[in-house]
Amino acid sequence: MTTITENKMVAFNEEGFRQLLGSLNEPAWLTELRESAWKTFNELPWPNNRDEEWMRTDIRMFKLEKFALKEGSSTEGLPKLVLSEGVDLAGSVSSIDGYPAAATELAQEYKDKGVIFGTIADCIEEHGDLIKKYLFQSVDPAFDRFSALHAAMFSGGVFLYVPRNVILDKPVHVSSQITEGGSDLRHTLIVLEEGAEATVLAESNSAADTNGMHCGGIELFVADRANLRYVNLQDWGQKVWHFAHQKGVVGRDSNLQWTVGALGSRLAKVNQHVALRGDRANVQVNGAMFTENKQHLSYHTLQHHEKPACTSDFLYKAALQDSSRTVWRGMIKVDVDAQQTDGYQRNDNLLLSDKARADSIPGLEIEADDVACTHGSTSGRVDEELIFYAQCRGYTRKEAIRAVVTGFFQQVFDRITIESVREALALAIARRVRDYE
């Protein structure tokens, strides 16, 4: 377990890296992984707008030295968590600034079935070989400087393992929060063995005026005939920098439903990839983004069909007000052996201001010849006739706009099978809608 002295800061430099390593009681293989990632971090340059992936996302104002790892932060002033409200949970893990904020909870009935749930730091002592089999096997520590930093200095983290044919019939809840100047470098590792089922509700937030950084990683492994529902609500304050590499690996006859709510952060750059590695694998990704002020959210998605008869369905919707901007870049990649692929991606944007901007770049890379792959994108303003119609029936202009925005996202909401998640996401978006001219 991590034993950094309470409230002691760990900087993202050589001294801080050595300090972190010295505080950990980890197996040699993980220390070697961290050392290799740290070497890569120091060798790689920061991304810039000459890189195709970053040409629409400017991080020149990002200064790593302004942030640090710190343990022992108080919960005072942190906003409440919403996804778990009114939900009967199987267990929960919470963290502040990347370190555990409370003891892990998991109902005994699931422990008795072999379910493992807790921080990576705790689980690795007893289940090191299992974690080694999957950790950083889908997310590449050498992808860019942010992935290397994450692999070298991730702290806390979450591990969920559901054994073969075990059904986790209640959701588990994972939360992360950031305090002033803090950082969240948590790694989420979820493994469902053959025939297993689970639902994970993950959310992150911070106070509105909090300066912070998230540099995270998510790995989802869904084995043959397994079913995973993963909900990820990002609601950082608008001074938090958000960088993440996320990947799901899906096996034969298995299902992954991945729901993303992206509402917060000053700037977000997220790579969300799925690999369909078993015949007849099925993936559905639902994304809802809402931006305001000068927020910049950039999501790059990849649907990689590696085996035959797989289905992927990506739907991202974004509503933008003020001078905010979104970038969505989606790619459907179909390997030569992935015949009878059914791939779909769509990005719709609702502009609530003349100064808002939405960039959509869908793409196809198809090597097979028996496929059905489609993509599309739309962008437009709110229809004033709809607003007028609602006002004629007693709504204020703001209420009318809120109703229109809610209707715009309804297709995403309808895909979410968990009622509490639908309500929490809809309410979070509705609260942000302002009147505009």
C-alpha positions as CSV (number, residue, x, y, z in Angstrom):
1,M,0.0,0.0,0.0
2,T,1.0,3.6,-0.5
3,T,2.4,5.2,2.7
4,I,3.2,8.8,1.7
5,T,3.2,11.0,4.7
6,E,-0.2,12.8,5.1
7,N,-0.4,16.1,3.2
8,K,3.1,15.6,1.8
9,M,3.3,16.7,-1.9
10,V,4.9,14.5,-4.5
11,A,6.0,16.5,-7.6
12,F,6.0,15.2,-11.1
13,N,9.8,15.3,-11.5
14,E,12.7,12.9,-10.9
15,E,12.8,13.6,-7.1
16,G,9.0,13.0,-6.9
17,F,9.1,9.8,-8.9
18,R,11.8,8.4,-6.7
19,Q,9.9,9.5,-3.6
20,L,6.8,7.7,-4.9
21,L,8.7,4.5,-5.7
22,G,10.2,4.5,-2.2
23,S,6.8,4.7,-0.6
24,L,5.3,1.7,-2.5
25,N,5.4,-1.9,-1.6
26,E,5.0,-3.3,-5.1
27,P,6.3,-6.4,-6.9
28,A,9.4,-6.1,-9.0
29,W,7.5,-6.4,-12.3
30,L,5.4,-3.3,-11.5
31,T,8.4,-1.3,-10.4
32,E,10.1,-2.2,-13.7
33,L,7.0,-1.1,-15.6
34,R,7.0,2.3,-13.8
35,E,10.7,2.8,-14.4
36,S,10.3,2.1,-18.2
37,A,7.3,4.4,-18.4
38,W,9.2,7.2,-16.6
39,K,12.1,6.8,-19.0
40,T,9.6,7.1,-21.9
41,F,8.0,10.2,-20.3
42,N,11.4,11.9,-20.2
43,E,12.2,11.0,-23.8
44,L,8.9,12.1,-25.3
45,P,8.0,15.7,-26.1
46,W,4.7,17.3,-25.1
47,P,2.1,17.0,-27.9
48,N,1.7,20.1,-30.0
49,N,-0.5,21.4,-32.8
50,R,1.9,19.9,-35.4
51,D,0.7,16.5,-34.3
52,E,-2.4,15.4,-36.3
53,E,-4.1,14.2,-33.1
54,W,-3.6,17.5,-31.3
55,M,-3.9,20.0,-34.1
56,R,-7.3,21.2,-32.8
57,T,-6.3,21.1,-29.1
58,D,-3.9,23.6,-27.7
59,I,-2.2,22.7,-24.4
60,R,0.4,25.5,-24.3
61,M,-1.1,26.9,-21.1
62,F,-0.8,23.5,-19.3
63,K,2.0,23.5,-16.8
64,L,2.7,20.2,-15.1
65,E,4.7,21.8,-12.3
66,K,1.6,23.5,-10.9
67,F,0.2,20.1,-9.8
68,A,1.3,17.3,-7.5
69,L,0.2,14.1,-5.9
70,K,-1.0,14.6,-2.3
71,E,-2.5,12.3,0.2
72,G,-4.7,13.1,3.2
73,S,-6.8,15.8,1.6
74,S,-10.0,16.8,3.3
75,T,-13.5,16.3,1.8
76,E,-14.5,19.8,2.9
77,G,-15.9,21.9,0.0
78,L,-16.2,19.0,-2.4
79,P,-19.5,18.6,-4.3
80,K,-21.7,15.7,-3.6
81,L,-21.6,12.5,-5.7
82,V,-24.8,11.8,-7.8
83,L,-24.6,8.5,-9.6
84,S,-25.0,6.4,-6.4
85,E,-27.9,8.4,-5.0
86,G,-30.8,6.1,-4.3
87,V,-29.0,3.1,-5.8
88,D,-28.6,-0.3,-4.0
89,L,-24.9,-0.9,-4.4
90,A,-22.8,-4.0,-4.2
91,G,-19.8,-2.0,-3.1
92,S,-17.9,1.2,-3.5
93,V,-14.4,2.7,-3.7
94,S,-13.7,6.4,-3.3
95,S,-10.6,8.5,-3.7
96,I,-9.4,12.1,-3.3
97,D,-6.4,13.3,-5.3
98,G,-5.8,9.7,-6.4
99,Y,-5.6,8.2,-2.9
100,P,-8.3,6.2,-1.0
101,A,-10.8,8.4,0.9
102,A,-12.6,5.6,2.7
103,A,-12.4,1.9,3.2
104,T,-13.5,-0.2,0.2
105,E,-16.9,-1.8,0.6
106,L,-18.1,-5.0,-1.0
107,A,-21.0,-7.1,0.1
108,Q,-20.0,-10.5,1.6
109,E,-22.2,-12.5,-0.8
110,Y,-20.1,-11.3,-3.7
111,K,-16.8,-11.9,-1.9
112,D,-18.0,-15.5,-1.3
113,K,-18.4,-15.8,-5.1
114,G,-14.8,-14.8,-5.8
115,V,-15.4,-11.2,-6.8
116,I,-12.4,-9.0,-6.1
117,F,-13.0,-5.2,-5.7
118,G,-10.7,-2.6,-4.3
119,T,-7.7,-0.4,-4.9
120,I,-5.0,-1.8,-7.1
121,A,-2.6,-1.1,-4.2
122,D,-4.5,-3.3,-1.8
123,C,-5.4,-6.1,-4.3
124,I,-1.9,-6.5,-5.7
125,E,-0.6,-8.0,-2.5
126,E,-2.8,-11.0,-2.8
127,H,-3.7,-11.0,-6.5
128,G,-0.5,-9.8,-8.1
129,D,-0.3,-12.4,-10.8
130,L,-3.9,-11.8,-11.9
131,I,-3.3,-8.0,-12.1
132,K,-0.1,-8.5,-14.0
133,K,-1.9,-10.5,-16.6
134,Y,-4.1,-7.4,-17.5
135,L,-2.5,-4.2,-16.3
136,F,-1.4,-2.0,-19.2
137,Q,-2.1,-4.7,-21.7
138,S,-4.5,-2.6,-23.7
139,V,-3.6,1.0,-22.8
140,D,-0.1,1.6,-24.2
141,P,2.2,3.5,-21.7
142,A,4.3,4.7,-24.7
143,F,1.4,6.1,-26.7
144,D,2.2,9.7,-25.7
145,R,3.7,11.7,-22.9
146,F,0.5,11.7,-20.9
147,S,0.1,7.9,-21.1
148,A,3.7,7.5,-20.0
149,L,3.3,9.9,-17.0
150,H,0.2,8.0,-16.0
151,A,1.9,4.6,-16.1
152,A,4.9,5.8,-14.2
153,M,3.1,7.6,-11.4
154,F,-0.5,6.3,-11.2
155,S,-1.7,6.0,-7.6
156,G,-4.5,4.2,-5.9
157,G,-6.4,2.9,-8.8
158,V,-9.4,0.5,-8.9
159,F,-9.5,-3.2,-9.6
160,L,-12.7,-5.2,-10.3
161,Y,-12.5,-8.9,-11.1
162,V,-15.7,-11.0,-11.7
163,P,-15.0,-14.7,-12.0
164,R,-16.5,-17.0,-14.7
165,N,-20.3,-17.2,-14.8
166,V,-20.7,-14.9,-11.7
167,I,-23.3,-12.2,-11.9
168,L,-22.8,-9.1,-10.0
169,D,-26.4,-8.1,-10.0
170,K,-26.0,-4.8,-8.1
171,P,-23.8,-1.9,-9.3
172,V,-20.5,-1.0,-7.8
173,H,-19.7,2.7,-7.4
174,V,-16.3,4.3,-8.1
175,S,-15.7,7.9,-7.3
176,S,-12.7,10.3,-7.6
177,Q,-12.4,13.9,-6.5
178,I,-9.7,16.6,-6.7
179,T,-8.7,19.3,-4.3
180,E,-6.9,22.6,-5.0
181,G,-3.6,21.9,-6.9
182,G,-4.2,18.2,-6.6
183,S,-4.0,15.4,-9.3
184,D,-5.9,12.3,-10.0
185,L,-3.8,9.6,-11.8
186,R,-6.0,6.7,-11.0
187,H,-6.0,3.6,-13.2
188,T,-9.2,1.6,-13.5
189,L,-8.8,-2.1,-14.4
190,I,-12.0,-4.1,-14.8
191,V,-11.9,-7.8,-15.8
192,L,-14.9,-10.0,-16.5
193,E,-14.2,-13.6,-17.1
194,E,-16.3,-15.8,-19.4
195,G,-20.0,-15.5,-18.8
196,A,-19.7,-12.9,-16.0
197,E,-21.9,-9.8,-15.7
198,A,-21.4,-6.4,-13.9
199,T,-22.4,-2.8,-13.8
200,V,-19.9,-0.1,-12.8
201,L,-20.9,3.5,-12.0
202,A,-17.8,5.8,-12.1
203,E,-17.9,9.5,-11.5
204,S,-15.4,12.3,-10.9
205,N,-15.8,15.9,-9.8
206,S,-14.2,18.8,-8.0
207,A,-15.3,22.2,-6.7
208,A,-16.0,24.8,-9.5
209,D,-12.9,26.9,-8.7
210,T,-10.4,24.1,-8.1
211,N,-7.2,24.0,-10.1
212,G,-6.3,20.4,-10.8
213,M,-5.2,17.7,-13.2
214,H,-6.5,14.3,-14.2
215,C,-4.2,12.0,-16.1
216,G,-5.9,8.6,-16.1
217,G,-6.3,5.3,-17.7
218,I,-9.2,2.8,-18.0
219,E,-8.9,-0.8,-19.2
220,L,-12.0,-2.9,-19.6
221,F,-11.6,-6.7,-20.4
222,V,-14.9,-8.4,-21.3
223,A,-14.3,-12.1,-21.9
224,D,-16.5,-14.4,-24.0
225,R,-20.2,-14.3,-23.3
226,A,-19.7,-11.7,-20.6
227,N,-21.7,-8.5,-20.2
228,L,-20.5,-5.2,-18.8
229,R,-22.3,-1.9,-18.4
230,Y,-19.8,0.9,-17.6
231,V,-21.0,4.5,-16.9
232,N,-18.4,7.2,-16.6
233,L,-19.5,10.7,-15.6
234,Q,-16.8,13.4,-15.8
235,D,-17.9,16.6,-14.0
236,W,-14.6,18.3,-13.0
237,G,-14.6,22.0,-12.2
238,Q,-13.7,24.2,-15.1
239,K,-10.1,24.7,-14.0
240,V,-9.2,21.0,-14.2
241,W,-7.1,19.7,-17.1
242,H,-8.3,16.2,-18.1
243,F,-6.2,13.7,-20.1
244,A,-7.2,10.0,-20.4
245,H,-6.5,6.9,-22.4
246,Q,-9.4,4.4,-22.2
247,K,-9.8,1.0,-23.9
248,G,-12.3,-1.8,-23.9
249,V,-11.4,-5.3,-25.2
250,V,-14.5,-7.4,-26.0
251,G,-14.6,-11.2,-26.5
252,R,-16.8,-13.6,-28.4
253,D,-20.6,-13.2,-28.0
254,S,-20.0,-10.6,-25.3
255,N,-21.6,-7.1,-24.8
256,L,-20.1,-3.8,-23.6
257,Q,-22.4,-0.8,-23.0
258,W,-20.2,2.2,-22.3
259,T,-21.9,5.5,-21.3
260,V,-19.9,8.7,-21.1
261,G,-21.1,12.0,-19.6
262,A,-18.5,14.7,-20.3
263,L,-19.6,18.0,-18.6
264,G,-16.6,19.4,-16.8
265,S,-12.9,20.3,-17.1
266,R,-11.1,23.3,-18.6
267,L,-9.7,21.2,-21.4
268,A,-10.2,17.5,-22.0
269,K,-8.3,15.2,-24.4
270,V,-9.6,11.7,-24.3
271,N,-8.7,8.6,-26.4
272,Q,-11.6,6.1,-26.1
273,H,-10.9,2.9,-28.0
274,V,-12.7,-0.5,-28.2
275,A,-11.3,-3.7,-29.8
276,L,-13.8,-6.3,-30.8
277,R,-11.6,-9.4,-30.5
278,G,-14.2,-12.2,-30.6
279,D,-16.8,-13.3,-33.1
280,R,-20.2,-11.6,-32.7
281,A,-18.9,-9.2,-30.1
282,N,-21.2,-6.2,-29.5
283,V,-20.3,-2.7,-28.3
284,Q,-22.6,0.3,-27.7
285,V,-21.0,3.6,-26.7
286,N,-23.3,6.6,-25.7
287,G,-21.7,10.0,-25.2
288,A,-23.3,13.2,-23.9
289,M,-21.2,16.3,-23.8
290,F,-22.2,19.8,-22.6
291,T,-19.8,22.7,-22.7
292,E,-20.0,26.3,-21.6
293,N,-17.7,29.4,-21.0
294,K,-14.4,28.6,-22.7
295,Q,-14.3,24.8,-22.2
296,H,-12.6,22.7,-24.7
297,L,-13.5,18.9,-24.9
298,S,-11.8,16.7,-27.4
299,Y,-12.8,13.0,-27.7
300,H,-11.1,10.6,-30.2
301,T,-12.9,7.3,-30.6
302,L,-11.8,4.1,-32.3
303,Q,-14.0,1.1,-33.1
304,H,-11.6,-1.6,-34.1
305,H,-13.2,-4.7,-35.6
306,E,-10.8,-7.6,-35.5
307,K,-13.1,-10.6,-35.8
308,P,-16.2,-11.4,-38.0
309,A,-19.8,-10.6,-37.4
310,C,-19.2,-8.0,-34.7
311,T,-21.4,-4.9,-34.1
312,S,-20.3,-1.5,-32.8
313,D,-22.6,1.5,-32.3
314,F,-21.2,4.8,-31.2
315,L,-23.5,7.8,-30.6
316,Y,-22.0,11.1,-29.3
317,K,-24.2,14.2,-28.8
318,A,-22.8,17.6,-27.7
319,A,-24.6,20.9,-26.8
320,L,-22.4,24.0,-26.7
321,Q,-23.0,27.4,-25.3
322,D,-20.9,30.6,-24.8
323,S,-17.4,30.4,-26.5
324,S,-16.9,26.6,-25.8
325,R,-15.6,24.1,-28.3
326,T,-15.8,20.4,-28.8
327,V,-13.8,18.1,-31.1
328,W,-14.9,14.6,-31.9
329,R,-12.9,12.4,-34.1
330,G,-14.2,8.9,-34.7
331,M,-12.8,6.0,-36.7
332,I,-14.2,2.7,-37.6
333,K,-11.3,0.3,-38.5
334,V,-12.2,-3.1,-40.0
335,D,-9.5,-5.7,-40.3
336,V,-9.3,-8.0,-43.4
337,D,-10.7,-11.0,-41.5
338,A,-13.5,-9.1,-39.9
339,Q,-16.2,-10.0,-42.5
340,Q,-19.9,-9.2,-41.8
341,T,-19.0,-6.3,-39.7
342,D,-21.8,-3.9,-38.7
343,G,-20.3,-0.6,-37.6
344,Y,-22.0,2.7,-37.0
345,Q,-20.9,6.1,-35.6
346,R,-22.7,9.4,-35.3
347,N,-22.0,12.8,-33.8
348,D,-24.7,15.5,-33.4
349,N,-24.0,19.0,-32.2
350,L,-26.4,21.6,-30.9
351,L,-24.9,25.2,-30.9
352,L,-26.4,27.5,-28.3
353,S,-24.2,30.4,-29.2
354,D,-22.8,32.1,-32.3
355,K,-19.3,31.8,-30.7
356,A,-19.4,28.1,-29.9
357,R,-17.6,25.7,-32.3
358,A,-18.0,22.0,-32.9
359,D,-15.5,20.0,-35.0
360,S,-16.6,16.5,-36.2
361,I,-14.2,14.3,-38.1
362,P,-15.7,10.8,-38.7
363,G,-13.7,8.2,-40.6
364,L,-13.6,4.7,-42.0
365,E,-10.7,2.4,-42.6
366,I,-12.0,-0.8,-44.1
367,E,-10.0,-3.8,-45.3
368,A,-12.8,-6.4,-45.5
369,D,-15.3,-6.5,-48.4
370,D,-18.5,-7.8,-46.7
371,V,-19.4,-5.0,-44.2
372,A,-22.0,-2.5,-43.4
373,C,-20.3,0.6,-42.0
374,T,-21.9,4.1,-41.8
375,H,-21.1,7.4,-40.1
376,G,-22.6,10.8,-39.9
377,S,-22.5,14.2,-38.2
378,T,-24.8,17.1,-37.9
379,S,-24.4,20.6,-36.4
380,G,-27.0,23.3,-36.0
381,R,-28.6,26.0,-33.9
382,V,-31.7,25.7,-31.7
383,D,-34.9,26.1,-33.7
384,E,-36.4,29.5,-32.7
385,E,-39.8,28.2,-33.7
386,L,-39.6,25.5,-31.1
387,I,-38.7,28.1,-28.5
388,F,-41.6,30.3,-29.5
389,Y,-44.0,27.3,-29.5
390,A,-43.0,26.5,-25.9
391,Q,-43.2,30.1,-24.8
392,C,-46.8,30.3,-26.2
393,R,-47.6,27.5,-23.7
394,G,-46.4,29.4,-20.7
395,Y,-42.7,28.4,-20.6
396,T,-40.0,31.1,-20.0
397,R,-37.4,31.3,-22.7
398,K,-34.9,29.6,-20.5
399,E,-37.3,26.8,-19.7
400,A,-38.0,26.4,-23.4
401,I,-34.3,26.2,-24.3
402,R,-33.8,23.6,-21.5
403,A,-36.7,21.5,-22.9
404,V,-35.2,21.6,-26.4
405,V,-31.7,20.6,-25.0
406,T,-33.2,17.8,-23.0
407,G,-35.0,16.6,-26.2
408,F,-31.8,16.8,-28.1
409,F,-30.1,14.4,-25.7
410,Q,-33.1,12.1,-25.4
411,Q,-31.8,9.5,-27.8
412,V,-28.7,9.1,-25.6
413,F,-30.8,9.0,-22.4
414,D,-33.1,6.4,-23.9
415,R,-30.1,4.1,-24.3
416,I,-29.2,4.2,-20.6
417,T,-31.0,1.4,-18.9
418,I,-30.2,2.6,-15.3
419,E,-32.9,5.1,-14.3
420,S,-30.7,6.8,-11.7
421,V,-28.0,7.4,-14.3
422,R,-30.5,8.8,-16.8
423,E,-31.9,11.2,-14.2
424,A,-28.5,12.3,-12.9
425,L,-27.1,13.1,-16.3
426,A,-30.3,14.8,-17.5
427,L,-30.4,17.0,-14.4
428,A,-26.7,17.9,-14.6
429,I,-27.1,19.1,-18.2
430,A,-30.4,21.0,-17.5
431,R,-28.8,22.9,-14.7
432,R,-26.1,24.3,-17.0
433,V,-28.4,25.6,-19.7
434,R,-28.6,29.4,-19.7
435,D,-30.7,31.8,-21.7
436,Y,-29.1,33.2,-24.9
437,E,-30.0,35.5,-27.7
